[in-house]
């Protein structure tokens, strides 16, 4: 199921630096950072997806976009991101930070074609909230461009605050739920910190050793024979 979203352009960084918290309140779920329309011939019919799971690892939202403190998830490899879907994503803010300010930026490795996602858009207050999209949110259906990877095939996800309440500190945490990135030719990065595959594999159970079992059986036979002769 696809939903129509309220679309808004990102405010200029200089204005963001000087504006008050109320002025920075966002009413849009997705915002276009730059116009990077998909090449001709590429449609928005996804053939693959990558899911990140916040039950595997909490997503931390620190500072304003581009801060070296911010968490960047290297989870998606491939060609084009055409949409996103989120299910039971729980966001918990810290201090006076608002739920609407915890943001994920989807882009190519150079930051181009970026699209912001604030699952708590409109919740301009602190606390804990749980959010679901109800289906795939297709970019082009909402007048947004698909995100096309560069030659390196990297499609990183940056967690940041649209308004940074406390620099150098966590403002919000993504503590549960999943975000699925849909697109064309996408594959998961095995190094993704938010994917179950990134966890250490469980210790394998040793397979049965037939030689060891046979040796044990013979030992029991010999022990029984000696006892019968005693």
Residue frames as a rotation matrix with the C-alpha (Angstrom) as fourth column:
UNK 1
0.580 0.815 0.000 0.00
0.815 -0.580 0.000 0.00
0.000 0.000 -1.000 0.00
UNK 2
-0.524 -0.759 0.388 1.36
0.759 -0.622 -0.192 3.40
0.387 0.194 0.901 -0.94
UNK 3
0.368 0.610 -0.702 0.59
0.848 -0.530 -0.016 6.60
-0.382 -0.590 -0.712 0.88
UNK 4
0.340 -0.211 0.916 0.79
0.494 -0.789 -0.365 10.21
0.800 0.577 -0.164 -0.19
UNK 5
-0.019 -0.462 -0.887 3.01
0.986 -0.156 0.060 12.37
-0.166 -0.873 0.458 1.94
UNK 6
0.974 0.164 -0.154 3.30
0.157 -0.986 -0.059 16.08
-0.162 0.034 -0.986 2.64
UNK 7
0.299 -0.907 0.296 6.51
0.936 0.218 -0.278 17.13
0.187 0.360 0.914 0.91
UNK 8
0.979 -0.039 -0.198 8.74
0.014 -0.965 0.262 20.03
-0.201 -0.259 -0.945 1.95
UNK 9
0.468 -0.875 0.122 12.16
0.148 -0.058 -0.987 21.31
0.871 0.480 0.102 0.96
UNK 10
0.169 -0.526 -0.834 14.93
0.980 0.181 0.084 21.35
0.107 -0.831 0.546 3.53
UNK 11
0.988 0.095 -0.121 15.52
0.119 -0.969 0.216 24.72
-0.097 -0.228 -0.969 5.19
UNK 12
0.473 -0.867 0.157 18.87
-0.116 -0.239 -0.964 26.35
0.874 0.437 -0.214 4.51
UNK 13
0.161 -0.494 -0.854 21.59
0.831 0.535 -0.153 25.42
0.532 -0.685 0.497 6.98
UNK 14
-0.801 -0.501 0.329 22.28
0.282 -0.799 -0.530 29.04
0.528 -0.332 0.781 7.84
UNK 15
-0.124 0.849 0.515 18.67
-0.624 -0.470 0.625 29.57
0.772 -0.244 0.588 8.80
UNK 16
0.578 0.331 -0.746 18.66
0.223 0.816 0.534 26.35
0.785 -0.475 0.398 10.81
UNK 17
-0.336 -0.817 -0.469 21.63
0.743 0.077 -0.665 27.53
0.580 -0.571 0.581 12.82
UNK 18
-0.951 -0.083 0.297 19.89
-0.059 -0.896 -0.440 30.73
0.302 -0.436 0.847 13.87
UNK 19
-0.151 0.987 0.047 16.27
-0.417 -0.107 0.902 29.62
0.896 0.117 0.428 14.10
UNK 20
-0.403 0.128 0.906 14.51
-0.902 0.109 -0.417 28.71
-0.152 -0.986 0.072 17.32
UNK 21
-0.897 0.026 0.442 13.15
-0.022 0.994 -0.103 25.29
-0.442 -0.103 -0.891 18.08
UNK 22
0.062 0.996 0.058 9.58
0.153 0.048 -0.987 26.20
-0.986 0.070 -0.149 17.14
UNK 23
0.318 0.009 -0.948 10.75
-0.798 -0.538 -0.273 27.59
-0.512 0.843 -0.164 13.80
UNK 24
-0.638 -0.690 -0.340 12.51
-0.768 0.541 0.344 24.33
-0.053 0.481 -0.875 13.02
UNK 25
-0.226 0.611 0.759 9.44
-0.255 0.715 -0.651 22.14
-0.940 -0.340 -0.006 13.57
UNK 26
-0.895 -0.137 -0.425 8.92
-0.445 0.193 0.874 19.98
-0.038 0.971 -0.234 10.50
UNK 27
0.030 0.961 0.275 5.56
-0.657 0.226 -0.719 18.87
-0.753 -0.159 0.638 9.17
UNK 28
0.493 0.097 -0.864 6.91
-0.824 0.371 -0.429 16.67
0.279 0.924 0.263 6.37
UNK 29
0.828 -0.191 0.527 7.96
-0.085 0.887 0.455 13.04
-0.554 -0.421 0.718 6.52
UNK 30
0.219 -0.742 0.634 10.25
0.905 0.397 0.152 13.22
-0.364 0.540 0.759 3.54
UNK 31
0.713 -0.056 -0.699 12.31
-0.157 -0.984 -0.081 16.13
-0.683 0.168 -0.711 2.27
UNK 32
0.786 -0.440 0.434 14.35
0.589 0.321 -0.742 16.49
0.187 0.839 0.511 -0.87
UNK 33
0.353 -0.754 -0.554 17.95
0.373 -0.430 0.822 17.57
-0.858 -0.497 0.130 -0.25
UNK 34
-0.540 -0.510 -0.670 18.97
-0.465 -0.483 0.742 17.78
-0.702 0.712 0.024 -3.91
UNK 35
0.604 0.753 -0.261 17.38
-0.615 0.231 -0.754 17.01
-0.508 0.615 0.603 -7.24
UNK 36
-0.594 -0.804 -0.025 18.95
-0.685 0.489 0.540 13.80
-0.422 0.338 -0.841 -8.50
UNK 37
0.436 0.892 -0.121 16.33
-0.812 0.332 -0.481 12.31
-0.389 0.308 0.869 -10.78
UNK 38
0.120 -0.336 0.934 16.80
0.077 0.941 0.329 8.73
-0.990 0.033 0.138 -11.85
UNK 39
-0.799 -0.470 -0.376 18.21
-0.339 -0.165 0.926 8.19
-0.497 0.867 -0.027 -15.37
UNK 40
0.023 0.817 -0.576 15.74
-0.996 -0.030 -0.083 7.67
-0.085 0.576 0.813 -18.19
UNK 41
-0.048 0.036 -0.998 14.55
-0.493 0.868 0.055 4.10
0.869 0.495 -0.024 -18.44
UNK 42
-0.880 -0.215 -0.423 14.65
0.251 0.545 -0.800 3.40
0.402 -0.810 -0.426 -14.71
UNK 43
0.056 0.957 0.283 11.19
-0.162 -0.271 0.949 3.07
0.985 -0.099 0.140 -13.24
UNK 44
-0.456 -0.178 0.872 10.15
-0.845 -0.221 -0.487 2.83
0.279 -0.959 -0.050 -9.62
UNK 45
0.732 0.619 -0.286 9.14
-0.512 0.776 0.368 -0.83
0.450 -0.123 0.885 -9.56
UNK 46
0.043 -0.801 0.597 11.34
-0.981 0.080 0.178 -2.38
-0.190 -0.593 -0.783 -6.84
UNK 47
0.516 0.065 -0.854 12.82
-0.399 0.901 -0.172 -5.82
0.758 0.430 0.490 -7.32
UNK 48
-0.100 -0.622 -0.777 14.73
0.622 0.570 -0.537 -6.09
0.777 -0.537 0.329 -4.03
UNK 49
0.695 0.327 0.640 14.93
-0.266 -0.710 0.652 -4.78
0.668 -0.624 -0.406 -0.50
UNK 50
-0.446 -0.799 -0.404 17.20
0.332 0.272 -0.903 -4.50
0.832 -0.536 0.144 2.55
UNK 51
0.668 0.741 0.074 15.84
0.138 -0.221 0.965 -4.42
0.731 -0.634 -0.250 6.11
UNK 52
-0.597 -0.772 0.217 17.51
-0.099 -0.197 -0.975 -2.86
0.796 -0.604 0.041 9.12
UNK 53
0.381 0.715 -0.586 16.35
0.407 0.440 0.801 -3.98
0.831 -0.543 -0.123 12.56
UNK 54
-0.044 -0.387 0.921 16.65
-0.563 -0.752 -0.343 -1.79
0.825 -0.534 -0.185 15.64
UNK 55
0.901 0.273 0.337 16.14
-0.433 0.512 0.742 -4.80
0.030 -0.814 0.579 17.91
UNK 56
0.626 -0.768 -0.139 19.60
0.653 0.613 -0.446 -5.93
0.427 0.188 0.884 16.78
UNK 57
-0.521 -0.778 -0.351 21.22
0.854 -0.477 -0.209 -2.60
-0.005 -0.409 0.913 17.66
UNK 58
0.411 0.659 -0.630 19.79
0.668 -0.688 -0.284 0.73
-0.620 -0.304 -0.723 18.86
UNK 59
0.047 -0.339 0.940 20.05
0.852 -0.477 -0.215 3.56
0.521 0.811 0.267 16.34
UNK 60
-0.028 -0.165 -0.986 21.49
0.810 -0.582 0.074 6.69
-0.586 -0.796 0.150 17.93
UNK 61
0.463 0.220 0.858 20.55
0.703 -0.681 -0.205 10.17
0.540 0.698 -0.470 16.73
UNK 62
-0.134 -0.695 -0.706 23.25
0.965 -0.253 0.066 12.63
-0.224 -0.673 0.705 17.84
UNK 63
-0.381 -0.228 -0.896 23.86
0.220 -0.964 0.151 15.97
-0.898 -0.140 0.418 16.17
UNK 64
0.429 0.530 -0.732 23.01
-0.515 -0.522 -0.680 18.01
-0.742 0.668 0.049 13.07
UNK 65
0.951 0.002 0.311 23.52
0.236 0.645 -0.727 16.47
-0.202 0.764 0.613 9.63
UNK 66
0.630 -0.769 0.107 27.16
-0.005 -0.142 -0.990 15.98
0.777 0.623 -0.093 8.73
UNK 67
0.515 -0.449 0.730 28.47
-0.857 -0.296 0.422 15.89
0.027 -0.843 -0.537 12.29
UNK 68
-0.327 -0.716 -0.617 31.34
-0.590 0.665 -0.459 13.42
0.738 0.214 -0.640 12.82
UNK 69
-0.738 0.102 0.667 29.44
-0.599 0.357 -0.717 12.21
-0.311 -0.929 -0.202 15.89
UNK 70
0.200 0.965 -0.172 26.56
-0.942 0.141 -0.306 10.89
-0.271 0.223 0.937 13.83
UNK 71
-0.229 -0.150 0.962 25.98
-0.064 0.988 0.139 7.20
-0.971 -0.030 -0.236 13.23
UNK 72
-0.048 0.179 -0.983 26.20
-0.990 -0.136 0.024 6.14
-0.130 0.974 0.183 9.58
UNK 73
0.246 0.224 0.943 24.80
-0.231 0.958 -0.167 2.74
-0.941 -0.177 0.287 8.69
UNK 74
-0.461 -0.416 -0.784 26.57
-0.877 0.077 0.475 1.08
-0.138 0.906 -0.400 5.78
UNK 75
-0.321 0.495 0.807 23.76
-0.253 0.777 -0.577 -1.37
-0.912 -0.390 -0.125 5.13
UNK 76
0.679 0.700 0.220 22.65
0.099 0.209 -0.973 -1.03
-0.727 0.683 0.072 1.50
UNK 77
-0.578 -0.807 -0.122 24.59
-0.126 -0.060 0.990 -1.85
-0.806 0.588 -0.067 -1.64
UNK 78
-0.154 0.495 0.855 23.40
0.797 0.574 -0.188 -1.76
-0.584 0.653 -0.483 -5.22
UNK 79
-0.557 -0.084 0.826 21.75
0.786 -0.373 0.492 0.44
0.267 0.924 0.273 -7.77
UNK 80
-0.622 0.443 0.646 18.70
-0.181 -0.884 0.432 2.51
0.762 0.152 0.629 -6.88
UNK 81
-0.817 0.476 -0.325 16.53
0.461 0.200 -0.865 3.18
-0.346 -0.857 -0.382 -3.82
UNK 82
-0.680 0.629 0.377 12.93
0.212 -0.324 0.922 3.73
0.702 0.707 0.087 -4.88
UNK 83
0.271 0.823 0.499 11.13
-0.416 -0.367 0.832 3.85
0.868 -0.433 0.243 -1.53
UNK 84
-0.854 -0.511 0.096 11.08
-0.280 0.296 -0.913 2.98
0.439 -0.807 -0.396 2.16
UNK 85
0.308 0.914 -0.266 8.80
-0.125 0.316 0.941 1.18
0.943 -0.256 0.212 4.57
UNK 86
-0.749 -0.572 0.335 8.88
-0.402 -0.010 -0.916 1.21
0.527 -0.821 -0.222 8.37
UNK 87
0.230 0.805 -0.548 7.11
0.012 0.560 0.828 -1.06
0.973 -0.197 0.119 10.86
UNK 88
0.882 0.257 -0.395 6.71
0.373 0.132 0.919 -0.49
0.288 -0.957 0.021 14.61
UNK 89
-0.160 -0.959 0.235 9.73
0.552 -0.284 -0.784 1.81
0.819 0.004 0.574 14.77
UNK 90
0.742 0.370 -0.559 10.07
0.664 -0.288 0.690 3.06
0.094 -0.883 -0.459 18.33
UNK 91
-0.107 -0.731 0.674 11.79
0.334 -0.665 -0.668 6.39
0.936 0.154 0.316 18.94
UNK 92
0.628 0.213 -0.748 12.71
0.777 -0.129 0.616 7.54
0.035 -0.968 -0.247 22.46
UNK 93
0.472 -0.435 0.767 13.99
0.090 -0.842 -0.533 11.08
0.877 0.320 -0.358 22.88
UNK 94
-0.105 -0.595 -0.797 16.51
0.971 0.111 -0.210 12.35
0.213 -0.796 0.566 25.42
UNK 95
-0.763 -0.201 -0.614 15.88
0.448 -0.849 -0.278 15.54
-0.466 -0.488 0.738 27.39
UNK 96
-0.090 0.746 -0.660 13.93
-0.155 -0.665 -0.730 18.22
-0.984 0.036 0.175 25.54
UNK 97
-0.905 -0.300 -0.302 14.50
-0.333 0.058 0.941 16.80
-0.265 0.952 -0.152 22.06
UNK 98
0.056 0.988 -0.142 11.36
-0.842 -0.030 -0.538 16.25
-0.536 0.150 0.831 19.95
UNK 99
0.089 0.088 0.992 10.29
0.208 0.972 -0.105 12.99
-0.974 0.216 0.069 18.30
UNK 100
0.923 0.359 0.140 9.96
0.218 -0.186 -0.958 14.82
-0.318 0.914 -0.250 14.98
UNK 101
0.621 -0.732 -0.280 13.66
-0.759 -0.651 0.019 15.77
-0.196 0.201 -0.960 15.01
UNK 102
-0.120 -0.644 0.756 15.10
-0.258 0.756 0.602 12.23
-0.959 -0.123 -0.256 14.86
UNK 103
0.659 0.334 -0.674 15.90
-0.655 -0.186 -0.732 11.81
-0.370 0.924 0.096 11.18
UNK 104
0.112 -0.612 0.783 17.39
0.393 0.751 0.531 9.26
-0.913 0.249 0.324 8.79
UNK 105
0.292 -0.113 -0.950 19.09
-0.759 -0.631 -0.158 10.50
-0.582 0.767 -0.271 5.61
UNK 106
0.417 -0.130 0.900 19.18
0.488 0.867 -0.101 8.14
-0.767 0.481 0.425 2.63
UNK 107
0.669 -0.264 -0.695 21.68
-0.602 -0.741 -0.298 9.15
-0.437 0.618 -0.654 -0.06
UNK 108
0.797 -0.563 -0.219 24.53
0.191 0.579 -0.793 8.07
0.573 0.590 0.569 -2.30
UNK 109
0.366 -0.717 -0.594 28.07
0.929 0.318 0.189 7.91
0.054 -0.621 0.782 -0.89
UNK 110
-0.678 -0.603 0.420 28.68
0.601 -0.784 -0.155 11.58
0.423 0.147 0.894 -1.73
UNK 111
-0.655 0.499 -0.567 25.52
0.380 -0.432 -0.818 12.72
-0.653 -0.751 0.093 0.03
UNK 112
-0.869 0.311 -0.385 23.76
-0.494 -0.593 0.636 13.45
-0.031 0.743 0.669 -3.25
UNK 113
-0.409 0.798 -0.443 20.12
-0.237 0.376 0.896 12.71
0.881 0.471 0.035 -4.00
UNK 114
-0.974 -0.116 -0.197 19.45
0.147 0.345 -0.927 12.74
0.175 -0.931 -0.319 -0.28
UNK 115
-0.036 0.989 0.144 15.99
-0.186 -0.148 0.971 12.13
0.982 0.008 0.189 1.13
UNK 116
-0.847 -0.248 0.470 15.23
-0.467 -0.077 -0.881 12.64
0.255 -0.966 -0.050 4.82
UNK 117
-0.056 0.836 -0.546 12.85
0.171 0.547 0.820 10.43
0.984 -0.048 -0.173 6.76
UNK 118
-0.840 -0.045 0.540 11.39
-0.508 -0.285 -0.813 11.49
0.191 -0.957 0.217 10.10
UNK 119
-0.623 0.623 -0.473 9.06
0.434 0.779 0.453 8.69
0.650 0.077 -0.756 11.22
UNK 120
-0.276 0.498 -0.822 7.81
0.919 -0.115 -0.378 10.90
-0.283 -0.860 -0.425 14.07
UNK 121
-0.877 -0.082 0.473 7.03
0.305 -0.856 0.417 13.86
0.370 0.510 0.776 11.84
UNK 122
-0.070 0.881 0.468 4.46
-0.093 -0.473 0.876 16.14
0.993 0.018 0.114 13.44
UNK 123
0.697 0.234 -0.678 5.13
0.604 0.319 0.731 14.91
0.387 -0.918 0.082 16.97
UNK 124
0.007 -0.688 0.726 6.79
0.051 -0.725 -0.687 18.10
0.999 0.042 0.030 18.15
UNK 125
0.615 0.136 0.777 7.30
-0.753 -0.189 0.630 16.99
0.233 -0.972 -0.014 21.74
UNK 126
-0.527 -0.848 0.054 9.64
-0.798 0.471 -0.375 14.82
0.293 -0.241 -0.925 23.79
UNK 127
0.245 0.590 0.770 8.86
-0.806 0.565 -0.176 11.25
-0.538 -0.578 0.614 24.78
UNK 128
-0.782 -0.410 0.468 8.51
-0.142 0.850 0.508 7.83
-0.606 0.331 -0.723 23.17
UNK 129
0.212 0.867 -0.450 6.54
-0.788 -0.121 -0.604 7.01
-0.578 0.483 0.658 20.04
UNK 130
-0.476 -0.274 0.836 5.98
0.194 0.894 0.404 4.00
-0.858 0.354 -0.372 17.79
UNK 131
0.063 0.405 -0.912 5.40
-0.716 -0.618 -0.324 4.48
-0.695 0.673 0.251 14.06
UNK 132
-0.329 -0.107 0.938 4.49
0.499 0.824 0.269 2.41
-0.802 0.557 -0.217 10.99
UNK 133
-0.820 -0.046 -0.570 4.12
-0.398 -0.671 0.626 3.51
-0.411 0.740 0.532 7.38
UNK 134
0.174 0.937 0.302 1.40
-0.334 0.345 -0.877 1.02
-0.926 0.052 0.373 6.51
UNK 135
0.796 0.044 0.604 3.26
0.493 0.531 -0.689 -0.01
-0.351 0.846 0.401 3.37
UNK 136
-0.220 -0.923 0.317 5.93
0.942 -0.117 0.314 1.12
-0.253 0.368 0.895 0.95
UNK 137
0.584 0.277 -0.763 6.34
0.123 -0.959 -0.254 4.88
-0.802 0.055 -0.594 0.51
UNK 138
0.260 -0.441 0.859 7.36
0.955 0.250 -0.160 5.25
-0.144 0.862 0.486 -3.13
UNK 139
-0.442 -0.548 -0.710 9.53
0.483 -0.813 0.326 8.29
-0.756 -0.199 0.624 -3.80
UNK 140
-0.982 -0.020 0.186 8.35
0.175 -0.452 0.875 9.12
0.067 0.892 0.447 -7.33
UNK 141
-0.142 0.990 -0.017 4.71
0.826 0.128 0.549 8.84
0.545 0.064 -0.836 -6.26
UNK 142
0.580 0.298 -0.758 5.47
0.744 -0.574 0.343 11.73
-0.333 -0.763 -0.554 -3.94
UNK 143
0.941 -0.178 0.287 7.34
0.054 -0.759 -0.649 13.95
0.333 0.627 -0.704 -6.43
UNK 144
0.518 -0.827 0.219 10.71
-0.585 -0.156 0.796 12.82
-0.624 -0.541 -0.564 -5.08
UNK 145
0.303 -0.473 -0.827 13.59
-0.847 0.265 -0.461 11.39
0.438 0.840 -0.321 -7.13
UNK 146
0.945 -0.157 -0.287 14.88
0.228 0.945 0.234 7.87
0.235 -0.286 0.929 -6.76
UNK 147
0.574 -0.812 0.111 18.30
-0.658 -0.376 0.653 7.67
-0.488 -0.447 -0.750 -5.11
UNK 148
0.932 -0.266 -0.245 20.88
-0.038 0.600 -0.799 6.33
0.359 0.754 0.550 -7.55
UNK 149
0.685 -0.728 -0.035 24.16
0.303 0.241 0.922 4.90
-0.663 -0.642 0.386 -6.26
UNK 150
0.451 -0.673 -0.586 27.50
-0.854 -0.516 -0.066 6.10
-0.258 0.531 -0.807 -7.61
UNK 151
0.288 -0.379 -0.879 30.00
-0.600 0.644 -0.474 3.69
0.746 0.664 -0.042 -9.15
UNK 152
-0.744 -0.620 0.250 30.98
-0.568 0.388 -0.726 2.47
0.353 -0.682 -0.641 -5.67
UNK 153
-0.275 0.735 -0.620 27.48
0.104 0.664 0.740 1.09
0.956 0.139 -0.259 -5.13
UNK 154
-0.786 -0.074 -0.614 27.27
0.608 0.083 -0.789 2.47
0.109 -0.994 -0.020 -1.58
UNK 155
-0.100 0.822 0.561 23.98
0.076 -0.556 0.828 3.81
0.992 0.125 -0.006 -0.22
UNK 156
-0.822 -0.372 -0.431 24.63
0.421 0.111 -0.900 4.92
0.382 -0.922 0.065 3.38
UNK 157
0.389 0.919 0.066 22.05
0.497 -0.270 0.825 5.93
0.776 -0.288 -0.562 6.01
UNK 158
-0.743 -0.639 0.198 22.93
0.219 -0.512 -0.831 8.80
0.632 -0.574 0.520 8.34
UNK 159
0.263 0.771 -0.580 21.09
0.898 0.025 0.440 9.29
0.354 -0.637 -0.685 11.64
UNK 160
-0.808 -0.553 0.205 20.90
0.458 -0.807 -0.372 12.95
0.371 -0.207 0.905 12.64
UNK 161
-0.182 0.709 -0.681 18.82
0.786 -0.310 -0.534 15.63
-0.590 -0.633 -0.501 14.40
UNK 162
0.100 0.283 0.954 16.95
0.839 -0.539 0.072 18.22
0.534 0.794 -0.291 12.32
UNK 163
0.521 -0.089 0.849 17.35
-0.411 -0.898 0.158 20.48
0.748 -0.432 -0.504 15.37
UNK 164
-0.083 -0.675 -0.733 20.27
0.474 0.620 -0.625 19.65
0.876 -0.399 0.269 17.65
UNK 165
0.846 0.490 0.209 19.34
0.040 -0.448 0.893 20.35
0.531 -0.747 -0.399 21.27
UNK 166
0.723 -0.653 0.225 22.65
-0.360 -0.078 0.930 19.26
-0.589 -0.754 -0.291 22.83
UNK 167
0.569 -0.590 -0.573 25.82
-0.672 0.069 -0.737 19.12
0.474 0.805 -0.357 20.73
UNK 168
-0.453 -0.869 -0.198 28.01
-0.644 0.473 -0.601 16.08
0.616 -0.145 -0.774 21.25
UNK 169
-0.749 0.277 0.601 25.25
-0.405 0.526 -0.748 14.07
-0.524 -0.804 -0.281 22.95
UNK 170
-0.852 0.507 0.130 22.53
0.481 0.662 0.575 11.62
0.206 0.552 -0.808 21.95
UNK 171
-0.768 0.638 0.054 19.18
-0.637 -0.755 -0.154 13.36
-0.058 -0.153 0.987 21.40
UNK 172
0.378 0.924 0.063 17.12
-0.898 0.382 -0.216 10.30
-0.224 0.025 0.974 20.48
UNK 173
-0.741 -0.555 0.379 17.30
-0.466 0.831 0.304 6.52
-0.483 0.049 -0.874 20.11
UNK 174
0.110 0.695 -0.711 15.62
-0.890 0.387 0.241 4.16
0.443 0.606 0.661 17.65
UNK 175
-0.438 -0.353 0.827 15.00
-0.849 0.465 -0.251 1.27
-0.296 -0.812 -0.504 20.03
UNK 176
-0.380 0.361 0.852 12.77
0.154 0.932 -0.327 -1.19
-0.912 0.007 -0.410 18.14
UNK 177
0.641 0.753 -0.149 11.12
-0.097 -0.113 -0.989 -1.94
-0.761 0.648 0.000 14.82
UNK 178
-0.179 -0.661 0.728 12.36
0.713 0.423 0.559 -2.28
-0.678 0.619 0.396 11.26
UNK 179
0.311 0.180 -0.933 12.99
-0.530 -0.782 -0.328 -0.03
-0.789 0.596 -0.147 8.27
UNK 180
0.140 -0.203 0.969 12.96
0.639 0.766 0.068 -1.71
-0.756 0.610 0.237 4.86
UNK 181
-0.174 -0.309 -0.935 14.69
-0.517 -0.780 0.354 0.02
-0.838 0.545 -0.025 1.96
UNK 182
0.455 0.443 0.773 13.16
0.435 0.647 -0.627 -0.94
-0.778 0.621 0.101 -1.40
UNK 183
0.187 -0.402 -0.896 14.78
-0.660 -0.727 0.189 -0.52
-0.727 0.557 -0.401 -4.77
UNK 184
0.947 0.054 -0.317 16.36
-0.303 0.476 -0.826 -1.93
0.106 0.878 0.467 -7.88
UNK 185
0.433 -0.815 -0.386 19.35
0.146 0.486 -0.862 -4.26
0.890 0.317 0.329 -7.61
UNK 186
0.274 -0.310 0.910 19.79
-0.862 -0.498 0.090 -3.78
0.425 -0.810 -0.404 -3.87
UNK 187
0.284 -0.234 -0.930 21.76
0.339 0.932 -0.131 -6.19
0.897 -0.278 0.344 -1.68
UNK 188
0.995 0.083 0.049 22.50
-0.019 -0.332 0.943 -6.04
0.094 -0.940 -0.329 2.06
UNK 189
0.127 -0.982 0.139 25.98
-0.582 -0.187 -0.791 -5.11
0.803 0.019 -0.596 3.24
UNK 190
0.351 0.007 -0.936 27.18
0.462 0.868 0.180 -7.95
0.814 -0.496 0.302 5.51
UNK 191
-0.672 -0.704 -0.228 28.88
0.570 -0.296 -0.766 -5.35
0.472 -0.645 0.601 7.71
UNK 192
-0.124 0.697 0.706 25.59
-0.201 -0.714 0.670 -3.60
0.972 -0.058 0.229 8.56
UNK 193
-0.942 -0.319 0.102 25.43
-0.136 0.084 -0.987 -3.05
0.306 -0.944 -0.122 12.32
UNK 194
-0.425 0.864 0.271 21.62
-0.820 -0.241 -0.519 -3.12
-0.383 -0.443 0.811 12.29
UNK 195
0.300 0.491 -0.818 21.25
-0.789 0.609 0.076 -6.50
0.536 0.622 0.571 10.58
UNK 196
0.830 0.091 0.551 21.14
-0.447 0.699 0.558 -9.87
-0.334 -0.710 0.620 12.28
UNK 197
0.851 -0.525 0.002 23.85
0.393 0.635 -0.665 -11.07
0.348 0.567 0.746 9.89
UNK 198
0.263 -0.784 0.562 26.26
-0.351 -0.620 -0.702 -8.59
0.899 -0.012 -0.439 11.47
UNK 199
0.600 -0.010 0.800 26.07
-0.794 0.118 0.597 -10.43
-0.101 -0.993 0.063 14.80
UNK 200
-0.570 -0.820 0.060 28.60
-0.817 0.573 0.064 -13.12
-0.087 -0.012 -0.996 15.67
UNK 201
0.033 0.612 -0.790 27.25
-0.570 0.661 0.488 -16.47
0.821 0.434 0.370 14.46
UNK 202
0.682 0.272 0.679 26.23
-0.728 0.346 0.593 -18.94
-0.074 -0.898 0.434 17.18
UNK 203
-0.421 -0.851 0.313 28.69
-0.820 0.505 0.269 -21.62
-0.387 -0.143 -0.911 18.20
UNK 204
0.010 0.462 -0.887 28.01
-0.800 0.536 0.270 -24.60
0.600 0.707 0.375 15.93
UNK 205
0.541 0.214 0.814 26.93
-0.680 0.680 0.273 -27.88
-0.495 -0.701 0.513 17.48
UNK 206
-0.553 -0.826 -0.113 29.55
-0.745 0.429 0.510 -30.54
-0.373 0.366 -0.853 16.68
UNK 207
0.301 0.616 -0.728 28.36
-0.850 0.520 0.089 -33.21
0.433 0.591 0.680 14.30
UNK 208
0.810 0.055 0.584 28.33
-0.392 0.791 0.469 -36.83
-0.436 -0.609 0.663 15.44
UNK 209
-0.117 -0.914 -0.388 31.72
-0.991 0.131 -0.009 -38.50
0.059 0.383 -0.922 15.08
UNK 210
0.772 0.525 -0.360 31.06
-0.539 0.840 0.069 -42.11
0.338 0.141 0.930 14.02
UNK 211
0.049 -0.836 -0.547 34.62
0.029 0.549 -0.836 -43.18
0.998 0.025 0.051 14.74
UNK 212
-0.710 -0.291 0.641 34.42
-0.566 -0.304 -0.766 -41.85
0.418 -0.907 0.051 18.28
UNK 213
0.246 0.881 0.405 31.08
-0.968 0.243 0.058 -43.57
-0.047 -0.406 0.913 18.81
UNK 214
0.689 -0.038 -0.724 32.48
-0.239 0.931 -0.277 -46.88
0.684 0.364 0.632 17.48
UNK 215
-0.398 -0.909 -0.122 35.52
-0.087 0.169 -0.982 -46.60
0.913 -0.380 -0.147 19.75
UNK 216
-0.501 0.290 0.816 33.28
-0.861 -0.263 -0.435 -45.94
0.089 -0.920 0.382 22.74
UNK 217
0.604 0.788 -0.117 31.10
-0.782 0.615 0.100 -48.95
0.151 0.031 0.988 21.84
UNK 218
0.363 -0.565 -0.741 34.13
0.006 0.797 -0.605 -51.24
0.932 0.215 0.293 21.57
UNK 219
-0.657 -0.626 0.420 35.46
-0.380 -0.207 -0.902 -49.95
0.651 -0.752 -0.102 24.89
UNK 220
-0.050 0.736 0.675 32.16
-0.996 0.014 -0.089 -50.81
-0.075 -0.677 0.732 26.56
UNK 221
0.756 0.308 -0.577 32.23
-0.439 0.893 -0.099 -54.29
0.485 0.329 0.811 25.03
UNK 222
-0.119 -0.901 -0.418 35.76
0.022 0.419 -0.908 -54.94
0.993 -0.117 -0.030 26.31
UNK 223
-0.652 -0.089 0.753 34.82
-0.686 -0.353 -0.636 -53.63
0.323 -0.931 0.169 29.77
UNK 224
0.366 0.887 0.282 31.75
-0.930 0.359 0.080 -55.90
-0.030 -0.292 0.956 29.84
UNK 225
0.599 -0.207 -0.773 33.77
-0.190 0.901 -0.389 -58.91
0.778 0.380 0.500 28.69
UNK 226
-0.518 -0.855 0.016 36.38
-0.160 0.079 -0.984 -58.39
0.840 -0.512 -0.178 31.43
UNK 227
-0.413 0.440 0.798 33.68
-0.911 -0.224 -0.347 -58.09
0.026 -0.870 0.493 34.04
UNK 228
0.652 0.724 -0.225 32.04
-0.730 0.679 0.072 -61.32
0.205 0.117 0.972 32.86
UNK 229
0.335 -0.629 -0.702 35.36
0.079 0.761 -0.644 -63.20
0.939 0.160 0.305 33.22
UNK 230
-0.466 -0.570 0.677 36.09
-0.597 -0.362 -0.716 -61.79
0.652 -0.738 -0.172 36.65
